[in-house]
Amino acid sequence: MPILTALRAALAWLGRQGTRALAVSVFCGLALPQLAAYVKPVLGETVFVLLLFSYLRTDPAEFGRHLRMPGRAIAASLWVMVILPLAVGGILAASGVRDMLPALYTIMILQCAITPITSSAAFAALIGLDVAFSLFALIICNAVSPLTTVAFSYLFLGTSLFSPIELGVTLFFFFAGAALVAWIIRRVAGADRIAREKDVIDGLNVIAVFIFAIAAMESVPRNVMADPIFAAELFLVVIVLCCTLIGLSVLVFKRFGLDHGLVIGLLAGFRNIGVIMAALGSTLPDMAWFYFAMSQFPIYLLPALLKPLAKRFEAQAASEK
């Protein structure tokens, strides 16, 4: 059908724009805050779809290879879920932020303790990194998240805002459900067809991320107008924190290669604050929502800067063969 053919071509074109489309989508979200009320009720479904795309963009054979040799993924997960939360939490606790801005301190502690974003593997696909490694490490991070998130909440906040059992069950069904749907699609459509349609899948991924951006950006214009200097300072803090976590991860794991180092950097820097907002949003002050919105900017903008590094690594690896 001509309409379906045109739609497929449009999605494939959007998918080929990849990281550029991500960067544009966050500014489109800023321009359309009035749509946030319509998309917030489907945020959970949107995150599920993003995880589904991650499964579909993962080569089962490559995933199996990492499963048989899990050392790198386990090391990455310990870095992301234990070492970095301890380091960042300790710095925040010693900085005095808790006394000056308690709401900001709380959301930043939860940010460093929570699992990486569920779309990490989908972002890795858009950048051109190892999707299978990203997905496997993400699964391990989520497996330990109920314990580590609660532990660091007690350590740095004095209380836990999450139930480890409830969080664990939610994450399990999220990942297991997406894996089951992806398996069914792969069985029905076939691996070859899914491989051919990778640009279309990436295009759908961009749309899903755009929906998330609309919901996340709702509070930004209001808060920027209220205090533009503080907004600029908070934006700088968010960017510096994210870039530091990514850069430090690349340096620590440089022996793994730039490809896997960048994957671990994405896992470390791009945290799933959406889980926190979904669970605690009604009890959190506006400051937490503003920080959540500002924390989305590096997630949407940095992949466009990281993709040239990935291409350089790919070219270097090809020249060495």
C-alpha positions as CSV (number, residue, x, y, z in Angstrom):
1,M,0.0,0.0,0.0
2,P,1.4,3.4,-0.9
3,I,0.6,5.0,2.5
4,L,2.4,2.2,4.4
5,T,5.3,2.4,2.0
6,A,5.6,6.1,2.5
7,L,5.3,5.7,6.3
8,R,8.1,3.1,6.3
9,A,10.3,5.3,4.2
10,A,9.7,8.3,6.6
11,L,10.5,6.1,9.6
12,A,13.6,4.8,8.0
13,W,14.8,8.3,7.1
14,L,14.1,9.4,10.7
15,G,16.1,6.4,12.0
16,R,19.1,7.3,9.8
17,Q,19.2,10.8,11.3
18,G,19.8,9.0,14.6
19,T,21.6,11.2,17.1
20,R,20.7,14.4,15.2
21,A,17.0,13.6,15.6
22,L,17.5,13.0,19.3
23,A,19.0,16.4,19.7
24,V,16.2,18.1,17.8
25,S,13.5,16.2,19.7
26,V,14.4,17.6,23.1
27,F,13.9,21.2,21.7
28,C,10.7,20.2,20.1
29,G,9.6,18.9,23.6
30,L,10.5,22.3,25.0
31,A,8.3,24.0,22.3
32,L,5.3,21.8,23.1
33,P,4.8,21.8,26.9
34,Q,1.1,21.9,26.5
35,L,1.1,18.3,25.2
36,A,2.7,16.9,28.4
37,A,-0.7,16.2,30.0
38,Y,-1.6,13.9,27.1
39,V,1.7,11.9,27.0
40,K,2.4,11.6,30.8
41,P,-0.2,8.8,31.2
42,V,1.6,6.6,28.6
43,L,5.2,7.2,29.9
44,G,5.3,3.6,31.3
45,E,4.3,2.2,27.9
46,T,6.8,4.4,26.1
47,V,9.7,3.2,28.3
48,F,8.5,-0.4,27.7
49,V,8.6,0.2,23.9
50,L,12.1,1.7,24.2
51,L,13.3,-1.5,25.9
52,L,11.5,-3.6,23.3
53,F,13.4,-1.8,20.6
54,S,16.7,-2.5,22.4
55,Y,15.9,-6.2,22.3
56,L,15.0,-6.1,18.7
57,R,18.2,-4.2,17.8
58,T,20.3,-6.8,19.6
59,D,21.9,-9.7,17.7
60,P,21.0,-12.9,19.6
61,A,24.4,-14.5,18.7
62,E,26.3,-11.5,20.0
63,F,24.2,-11.4,23.2
64,G,25.0,-15.1,23.7
65,R,28.7,-14.4,23.3
66,H,28.6,-11.9,26.1
67,L,26.5,-14.3,28.1
68,R,29.2,-16.9,27.9
69,M,31.9,-14.4,28.8
70,P,30.2,-12.1,31.4
71,G,33.3,-10.7,33.0
72,R,33.2,-7.3,31.3
73,A,29.5,-6.8,31.8
74,I,29.8,-7.7,35.5
75,A,32.8,-5.3,36.0
76,A,30.8,-2.6,34.2
77,S,27.8,-3.2,36.4
78,L,29.8,-3.1,39.6
79,W,31.3,0.2,38.5
80,V,27.9,1.7,37.5
81,M,25.8,0.4,40.4
82,V,28.3,0.3,43.4
83,I,31.6,2.3,42.9
84,L,30.2,5.4,41.2
85,P,27.2,5.8,43.6
86,L,29.5,5.5,46.6
87,A,31.9,8.1,45.1
88,V,29.2,10.6,43.9
89,G,27.1,10.2,47.0
90,G,30.1,10.8,49.3
91,I,31.0,14.0,47.4
92,L,27.4,15.2,47.6
93,A,27.2,14.4,51.3
94,A,30.4,16.3,52.0
95,S,29.5,19.3,49.8
96,G,26.8,20.8,52.0
97,V,24.1,20.6,49.3
98,R,21.8,18.8,51.7
99,D,21.6,21.8,54.0
100,M,21.3,24.4,51.2
101,L,19.0,22.5,48.8
102,P,17.6,19.4,50.4
103,A,15.2,18.5,47.5
104,L,18.1,18.8,45.0
105,Y,20.3,16.7,47.2
106,T,17.7,13.9,47.5
107,I,17.0,13.7,43.7
108,M,20.8,13.7,42.9
109,I,21.4,10.9,45.4
110,L,18.6,8.9,43.9
111,Q,19.9,9.6,40.4
112,C,23.3,8.2,41.2
113,A,21.8,5.1,42.9
114,I,19.1,4.2,40.3
115,T,19.7,1.9,37.4
116,P,20.7,3.3,33.9
117,I,17.9,4.3,31.5
118,T,16.2,1.3,29.9
119,S,16.8,2.8,26.4
120,S,20.6,2.6,26.9
121,A,20.9,-0.2,24.3
122,A,18.7,1.7,21.9
123,F,20.9,4.7,22.2
124,A,24.0,2.5,21.7
125,A,22.4,1.4,18.5
126,L,21.9,4.9,17.3
127,I,25.5,5.8,18.1
128,G,26.9,2.7,16.5
129,L,28.2,0.9,19.6
130,D,27.9,-2.7,20.8
131,V,24.2,-3.1,21.4
132,A,24.5,-6.6,22.8
133,F,27.0,-5.6,25.4
134,S,25.0,-2.6,26.4
135,L,21.8,-4.7,26.9
136,F,23.5,-7.4,28.8
137,A,25.2,-4.9,31.2
138,L,21.9,-3.1,31.6
139,I,20.1,-6.3,32.6
140,I,22.8,-7.0,35.3
141,C,22.5,-3.4,36.5
142,N,18.7,-3.8,36.9
143,A,19.2,-7.2,38.6
144,V,21.2,-5.6,41.4
145,S,19.4,-2.3,41.4
146,P,16.7,-3.3,44.1
147,L,19.5,-3.9,46.6
148,T,21.9,-1.1,45.7
149,T,19.3,1.6,45.3
150,V,17.8,0.8,48.7
151,A,21.3,0.5,50.3
152,F,22.5,3.8,49.1
153,S,19.2,5.5,49.9
154,Y,19.7,4.4,53.6
155,L,23.4,5.4,53.5
156,F,23.0,8.9,52.1
157,L,19.4,9.8,52.9
158,G,18.8,7.9,56.1
159,T,15.7,6.2,54.7
160,S,14.6,4.2,51.7
161,L,12.0,5.7,49.4
162,F,11.7,2.4,47.5
163,S,10.6,-1.2,48.5
164,P,13.3,-3.5,47.2
165,I,10.8,-6.3,46.5
166,E,8.4,-4.0,44.7
167,L,11.2,-2.4,42.7
168,G,12.7,-5.8,41.9
169,V,9.3,-7.3,40.8
170,T,8.5,-4.3,38.6
171,L,11.9,-4.4,36.9
172,F,11.7,-8.1,36.4
173,F,8.4,-8.0,34.6
174,F,9.4,-5.0,32.6
175,F,12.5,-6.7,31.2
176,A,11.0,-10.2,31.0
177,G,7.8,-8.8,29.3
178,A,9.8,-6.8,26.7
179,A,12.1,-9.8,26.0
180,L,9.0,-12.1,25.5
181,V,7.4,-9.6,23.0
182,A,10.7,-9.2,21.2
183,W,11.1,-13.0,21.0
184,I,7.6,-13.3,19.5
185,I,8.2,-10.6,16.9
186,R,11.5,-12.2,16.0
187,R,9.9,-15.6,15.6
188,V,7.0,-14.2,13.4
189,A,9.0,-11.7,11.3
190,G,12.3,-13.5,11.1
191,A,15.8,-12.3,12.0
192,D,16.6,-11.3,8.4
193,R,13.6,-9.0,8.1
194,I,14.3,-7.4,11.5
195,A,17.9,-6.8,10.4
196,R,16.7,-5.2,7.1
197,E,14.3,-2.9,9.1
198,K,16.8,-1.6,11.6
199,D,16.4,1.9,10.3
200,V,12.6,1.7,10.7
201,I,13.1,0.4,14.3
202,D,15.5,3.3,15.0
203,G,12.9,5.7,13.6
204,L,10.3,4.3,15.9
205,N,12.8,4.6,18.8
206,V,13.3,8.3,18.0
207,I,9.5,8.9,18.1
208,A,9.3,7.1,21.5
209,V,12.1,9.2,22.9
210,F,10.4,12.4,21.6
211,I,7.2,11.4,23.5
212,F,9.3,11.1,26.6
213,A,10.9,14.5,25.9
214,I,7.5,16.2,25.8
215,A,6.6,14.9,29.2
216,A,10.0,15.7,30.7
217,M,10.3,19.3,29.4
218,E,7.0,20.5,30.8
219,S,8.5,22.3,33.8
220,V,11.5,23.9,32.1
221,P,10.0,27.1,30.6
222,R,8.3,28.0,33.8
223,N,11.4,27.5,36.0
224,V,13.7,29.2,33.6
225,M,11.5,32.3,33.5
226,A,11.3,32.3,37.3
227,D,15.0,32.1,37.9
228,P,17.2,32.1,34.7
229,I,20.5,32.3,36.6
230,F,19.7,29.3,38.8
231,A,18.5,27.4,35.7
232,A,21.8,28.1,33.9
233,E,23.8,26.9,36.9
234,L,21.7,23.7,37.3
235,F,22.1,23.0,33.5
236,L,25.9,23.4,33.9
237,V,25.9,21.0,36.9
238,V,23.9,18.4,35.0
239,I,26.2,18.6,32.0
240,V,29.4,18.5,34.0
241,L,28.3,15.6,36.1
242,C,27.2,13.5,33.1
243,C,30.3,14.3,31.1
244,T,32.5,13.5,34.1
245,L,30.8,10.1,34.6
246,I,31.1,9.2,30.9
247,G,34.7,10.4,30.6
248,L,35.9,8.7,33.8
249,S,34.2,5.5,32.7
250,V,36.0,5.6,29.4
251,L,39.3,6.1,31.1
252,V,38.8,3.4,33.7
253,F,37.8,0.8,31.1
254,K,40.1,1.9,28.2
255,R,41.6,-1.6,28.2
256,F,38.1,-2.8,27.0
257,G,38.4,-0.5,24.0
258,L,36.6,2.8,23.2
259,D,33.5,1.0,22.0
260,H,32.8,-0.8,25.4
261,G,34.2,2.2,27.3
262,L,31.6,4.5,25.8
263,V,28.8,1.9,26.4
264,I,29.8,1.8,30.1
265,G,30.0,5.6,30.1
266,L,26.4,5.8,28.8
267,L,25.2,3.4,31.5
268,A,27.0,5.5,34.1
269,G,25.9,8.9,33.0
270,F,22.4,8.3,31.7
271,R,20.3,7.3,34.8
272,N,16.7,6.3,34.8
273,I,15.3,9.2,36.9
274,G,12.0,8.5,35.2
275,V,11.5,5.5,37.5
276,I,11.9,7.8,40.5
277,M,9.5,10.3,39.2
278,A,6.9,7.6,38.3
279,A,7.1,6.1,41.8
280,L,7.5,9.3,43.9
281,G,6.4,12.1,41.6
282,S,3.4,13.2,43.6
283,T,5.5,13.5,46.8
284,L,8.4,15.3,45.2
285,P,8.7,19.1,45.1
286,D,8.9,21.1,41.9
287,M,12.7,21.4,42.3
288,A,12.9,17.6,41.8
289,W,10.8,17.8,38.6
290,F,13.0,20.6,37.3
291,Y,16.2,18.7,37.9
292,F,14.6,15.6,36.2
293,A,13.9,17.8,33.2
294,M,17.4,19.3,33.1
295,S,19.0,15.9,33.4
296,Q,17.4,14.9,30.1
297,F,19.5,17.4,28.1
298,P,22.8,15.5,28.1
299,I,20.9,12.3,27.3
300,Y,19.4,13.9,24.2
301,L,22.4,16.1,23.2
302,L,25.6,14.1,24.0
303,P,25.0,11.1,21.7
304,A,25.4,13.5,18.7
305,L,28.9,14.3,20.1
306,L,29.8,10.8,21.0
307,K,28.9,9.3,17.6
308,P,32.0,10.7,15.9
309,L,34.1,9.0,18.5
310,A,32.4,5.7,17.8
311,K,33.0,6.1,14.1
312,R,36.7,6.9,14.7
313,F,37.0,3.8,16.8
314,E,35.3,1.7,14.1
315,A,37.6,3.1,11.4
316,Q,40.7,2.5,13.6
317,A,39.7,-1.0,14.3
318,A,39.1,-1.7,10.6
319,S,42.5,-0.3,9.6
320,E,44.2,-2.6,12.2
321,K,42.7,-5.7,10.7
